[in-house]
Amino acid sequence: MEYRYLGRSGLKVSVLTMGTMTFGGSERIGHTDLAGAARQVDLCLDAGINLYDTANVYNAGVSEEILGAVLKENGRRQKALVATKVRFKMGEGPNQIGLSRHHIIEQCKASLKRLQTDVIDLYQVHEWDGMTPIEETMEALDTLVRHGHVRYIGCSNYSGWHIMKALMAADRRQGERFVSQQIHYSLHSRDAEYELVPISQDQGLGILIWSPLAGGLLSGKYRRDGGPESGRHVGGFREPPVYDWEKLYNVIDAIVGIAENRGVSGAQIALSWLLGRPGVTSAIIGGRNEEQFRDNIAATSLVLSAEERARLDAVSRPPLLYPYWHQSFSAQDRLGPADRDLIAPYAEEFKRG
């Protein structure tokens, strides 16, 4: 298993993270009970995965409870880093939601109890809260770190300007900065390359990827002529949204073609591509059963050729938005590393155009 530093911190995390949304879940997203969770965690620990991601809102706290119970036994907690999140509604009343000091500190205490641990290794704000001053949010997170309840802090589902506003607020008071952001990014959805990947490279944030297989769409099981009878999208799961099915199927065709030639699953091809992208630290994998985890873990030993990468890049590349296309025309002589990672792949295309 390969390990990468989480942003500019000294913490090393495995290139795959175990996601636990299915713990205590439903048939739509997968239902994993305590015994099944223990087997899956052991499988991931044995493979060298050291980061385990959950959230207080996953199944109304049940995911945290199951993960905590599993890690408490057999010395598993000493081998694992625990990440959880706060932001969404966790009860009745006007203060049981958001990123106020009240809600953050209250929910951190509740998560610690459910997880049966003294400290959360990575505490992440799960979504932007435009009604709470960012200074209040960052100060509350800083307090949790200073008091020893949390080791590192991160954000999830923020925009570029949200991140910079939060980092500025932290820097002004010399408080704790985000070390990572957890975002959606895959061969199906490369929107993050416009702002979120460059800002991570520039500001030293690690990138954790949720739903790297687009909720299973990139597994190779969904094809133009049909798909599985069960799964998230069969049950009406909305994440990620699909705006262009033709493009998605073109991406899937490329994935399946390479996978068949290699004798591996489509999931391994999609994960290997993602782990080779600039700035990516770790991809969060989940599964309904142990076989899915074994298959995903195998992606860490798969190396795509330059030709295979080029084929996947070409079929999935999004259009270059403004102001980036203008920078491609006019700023090529003054681009920094993060700029080049975004713009350079389009340069030849524009020359031909």
Steps between C-alpha positions, in 0.01 A plus 500: 500500500627845410475783755491872425525805723164660574559848361779687674451303820738232620221241496527219249185332372447206269410571137173321566267595785219279625159666483231390745176648367355149469550426870149464638365628170210415275449270205535796265861575597588168658440369851804383697446368853756481781638160403528595134665830591761318709587271209527793258716705738732204559531450125597865454738504797674190367543676166665797672209747486537729802229767449131428580244762402153552645265787591259574781216520250565157344196299603432743787818411687479124456800493265715666768369261764582191295843630399577585862393158623710324236814708556478461878559125478820305428728805497356630173486862617879515537534418130230735375452871444139610545341777295149629554293805408259762632248740342166335424187474712539269799186570701203727555543867575659795320854434625526134401642585158776709346851603595441722800732467800206346687429230243864415423604451862182318598525263204870437551425378852219281368723353227777424751248310711359303208849422370614395849824692463676789672600680183386537140797491264337706223190710569340635183231760442266311270350786299510880479289700745441846359303615806780458756800735492800303380703650785268329750530165323880510478537616861281212621707248304820654634366466855436129447860451383647700789295302751619170355164376373606525134844463336442644152218685329372492143209611285273326254290623208631857522551721197833668429399832652354326805834331562702820459265688732542228765878490465520878523289497817730239654816684399377832640483354850790255450259214550482150361466478122327232301748229404265336251182522305269212415349542156323316222735428209501221243525420131130582487528835678820704459352834608742508796788563262386858437542633855520236772804306381704815421415660834604183680835500322553871566391500865637160600176308556473126466220377276272219615258377234149390581315274257801452268295250296206742468279287721591189302433648155868455408524143627431362152167351607293783351495481121299648214293184475424461870636481852475316830166430664610651830726785605489867593390632164242226453349614830483863392818633665567850360875531554666571270249647255542401136449787255633330188433127479664469159829637631476278808454191284796606284710515816369161614575350157862618530529365854355162405717475190820553700376274782424213264841534337664495844283224643388714796181673608385838378513624859873434516560699182296798626673497841848465353438799271381710793790411730738620230341843468685811632428585864298190588585352840248221554185356346220389733372155414183338625322177428207278573722196541861394552551409135444861395764614750750238376446611143543869584813434707657324201499836317795616712730260315368584152706745296340644188713565195539850357286395204222369727506819704486713187199306376314549829601865520372574152160335536428658841655846462256783577500826300741765622287771663564873521738648618713190441461492121604866494803421717584221260509752216674783681682385814704201386824688577405558866324185620580343836506122564131475595402714199696276265342182632160642407575686178788317330293200381286741296786690339543274195125478456473880481792521259325261267165672547 
